[in-house]
Each structure stands twice: as structure tokens, then as C-alpha cells.
């Protein structure tokens, strides 16, 4: 019975990890308004190591269409600017000598559709991951039954794993619906 309980706990942990990863990926998608998370993937060369941008500067959103980056060390301005140019953010920074501004351009209809397609792809990858966790959990349950766990406990546990699976797939669908609505809102 302890083996089956462990299988359920591990399955839930892995499914939750998949949903968390999807939330993180969706937060980095630029939906036409300023969001500091779109800069999470930007690495800046600082004192010989690549560091996240948030570790060397303050990132803020003064309005819905602008991000500002205030470096803690003024000598880092050009390094941060270069890192932004080299990144996949796709926005040209404006440097005034003290602060870097990123103006978020409005999205075209074509770009909105491409972003929706990208989010659906990310969601499908997350769903595949959740299904794989369910399959692995069911394999673990079948092995436990083969090793002596009662069949009734095995069937009951498979039902519990299926409920977890359904719960996390529903959560993925909710995340995607919300993100698609955000992207398509002009």
C-alpha cells in the first residue's frame, strides 16, 4: 500500500511541475502589454558570469506599453543594452544614459494568431507530459499488483491517478483559454 501511495504522490508532483512549467512559459509570451516576465530569459554578462537581468537591475512597468530597466551599477547600461539586443525579446531598447526603456509595440493580427498557435503548442506539450506521468504511474501500479498488492487497491489507485490526470488537464485548458483571451484582446 505504501508503494501505491508513493506512486500517487510522485505522479501529482510531476503533473504539478508540468503545469507550473507551462505557467512560466506563458508568462514570458508578450501579449501586447508590458510585463516584466518577458525579460526573465535575458542574461547579462556581469563580473565574468552570466546573470539574470533582474539580478543586476530594477525592472518596472510605468505604464501598459513601457518597461524601464534601472541598472544598479551605471557602468552596466551598455552591457544590459547589448544583452537586450542579443536576446529573443524582439524590442529595441532606448538608452538615455541613466535608464533603459523598452516600448512595447502593439501586436498585429498575424502576430496574435502566431502567439496563440505557440501557446497551444506549449499546452499540448504540457498535456503530453501529464499523460506520460499517468502512463508511468499506471505502470508502477501494475508492477505493484504483480508484486503482491491487492488488485482492488490497484484499480482504486488507477482511478485516483485518472482523477489527477483530468484535474491537471483541465487546469492546462483554463490557463490556455485565459492566455488566448489576453493575446487576442486588442
C-alpha positions in Angstrom: 0.0 0.0 0.0 2.9 2.3 0.7 4.2 1.8 -2.8 0.9 2.8 -4.3 0.7 5.9 -2.1 4.2 6.9 -3.3 3.2 6.4 -6.9 0.2 8.8 -6.5 2.4 11.4 -4.7 5.1 11.3 -7.3 2.5 11.5 -10.1 0.8 14.5 -8.6 4.2 16.2 -8.1 5.2 15.6 -11.7 1.9 16.8 -13.1 2.0 19.9 -10.9 5.6 20.6 -12.2 4.3 20.3 -15.8 1.6 22.9 -15.1 4.0 25.2 -13.3 6.4 25.0 -16.3 3.5 25.9 -18.6 2.6 28.9 -16.4 6.2 30.1 -16.5 6.4 29.7 -20.3 3.1 31.5 -20.8 4.2 34.4 -18.6 7.1 35.1 -20.9 4.9 35.5 -24.0 4.5 39.1 -24.9 0.8 39.8 -25.3 0.9 43.4 -26.3 1.2 45.0 -22.9 4.2 45.5 -20.6 5.1 42.5 -18.4 8.4 42.2 -16.6 8.4 38.4 -17.1 9.2 38.8 -20.8 12.7 39.7 -19.7 13.2 36.6 -17.4 15.2 34.8 -20.1 17.6 37.7 -20.6 21.1 37.0 -19.3 23.6 39.8 -18.7 27.4 39.4 -18.5 28.3 40.7 -15.1 31.7 40.3 -13.4 32.6 37.4 -15.6 29.4 35.4 -15.2 26.0 35.4 -17.0 23.3 36.6 -14.6 19.6 37.1 -15.0 18.7 40.8 -15.8 16.7 41.1 -12.6 19.9 40.4 -10.6 21.7 43.5 -11.9 18.8 46.0 -12.4 15.4 47.0 -11.3 12.7 46.3 -13.9 9.4 48.2 -13.7 6.3 48.9 -15.8 5.5 52.6 -15.5 2.6 52.2 -17.9 0.9 49.4 -20.0 3.2 50.0 -23.0 6.6 50.6 -21.4 9.2 48.7 -19.4 12.0 50.5 -17.7 15.3 49.0 -16.6 17.3 50.9 -14.0 20.8 49.3 -13.5 22.2 49.2 -10.0 25.6 50.0 -11.5 25.6 52.7 -14.2 28.5 51.1 -15.9 26.2 48.1 -16.8 24.0 50.2 -19.1 25.7 49.3 -22.3 26.1 45.6 -21.2 22.4 45.4 -20.5 21.5 47.1 -23.7 23.7 44.7 -25.7 22.1 41.7 -23.9 18.6 43.0 -24.8 19.6 43.4 -28.4 21.0 39.9 -28.5 18.0 38.3 -26.8 14.8 37.0 -28.4 12.7 39.7 -26.8 12.4 41.5 -30.1 12.3 45.0 -28.8 14.9 47.7 -29.4 16.0 49.4 -26.1 16.2 53.1 -25.7 19.1 54.3 -23.5 19.1 57.8 -22.1 22.3 57.4 -20.1 20.6 56.6 -16.8 17.7 54.3 -17.6 16.8 51.9 -20.4 13.3 52.0 -21.8 11.5 49.3 -23.8 8.4 50.4 -25.7 6.1 47.5 -26.2 4.7 47.7 -29.8 1.1 46.8 -30.5 0.7 43.3 -31.9 -0.6 42.8 -35.4 -3.4 40.3 -36.1 -1.0 37.9 -37.8 1.4 38.1 -34.8 -1.5 37.5 -32.4 -2.5 34.4 -34.3 1.1 33.1 -34.2 1.3 33.7 -30.5 -2.0 31.7 -30.0 -0.6 28.9 -32.1 2.6 29.0 -29.9 0.6 28.8 -26.7 -1.4 25.9 -28.0 1.8 24.1 -28.8 3.1 24.7 -25.3 -0.2 23.5 -23.9 -0.1 20.3 -26.0 3.5 19.6 -24.7 2.3 20.1 -21.2 -0.7 17.7 -21.8 1.6 15.1 -23.3 3.8 15.4 -20.2 0.8 14.9 -17.9 -0.3 11.8 -20.0 3.2 10.3 -19.8 3.1 10.7 -16.0 -0.2 9.0 -15.9 1.1 6.1 -18.0 4.2 5.8 -15.8 2.1 5.8 -12.7 -0.2 3.1 -14.1 2.8 1.0 -15.0 4.1 1.4 -11.4 0.7 0.3 -10.1 0.6 -2.7 -12.3 4.1 -3.7 -11.2 3.0 -3.3 -7.5 0.0 -5.5 -8.1 2.2 -8.1 -9.8 4.5 -7.9 -6.7 1.6 -8.7 -4.3 -0.5 -5.6 -3.8 -4.3 -6.5 -3.9 -5.9 -5.9 -7.3 -8.7 -3.8 -5.8 -6.2 -1.4 -4.4 -4.5 -1.2 -7.8 -7.8 -0.4 -9.6 -8.7 2.2 -7.0 -5.3 3.8 -7.4 -5.6 3.8 -11.1 -8.9 5.7 -10.7 -7.2 8.2 -8.4 -4.4 8.7 -10.9 -7.0 9.3 -13.7 -8.7 11.9 -11.5 -5.4 13.7 -11.0 -4.8 13.5 -14.8 -8.2 15.0 -15.5 -7.7 17.7 -12.9 -4.4 18.9 -14.3 -5.6 18.7 -18.0 -8.5 20.9 -17.0 -6.0 23.3 -15.4 -3.9 23.4 -18.6 -7.1 24.2 -20.6 -8.0 27.0 -18.2 -4.5 28.5 -18.5 -4.6 28.4 -22.3 -8.0 29.9 -22.5 -7.0 32.8 -20.3 -3.8 33.4 -22.2 -5.5 33.2 -25.6 -8.1 35.7 -24.4 -5.3 38.0 -23.2 -3.4 37.7 -26.5 -6.5 38.3 -28.7 -7.7 41.3 -26.7 -6.8 44.4 -28.7 
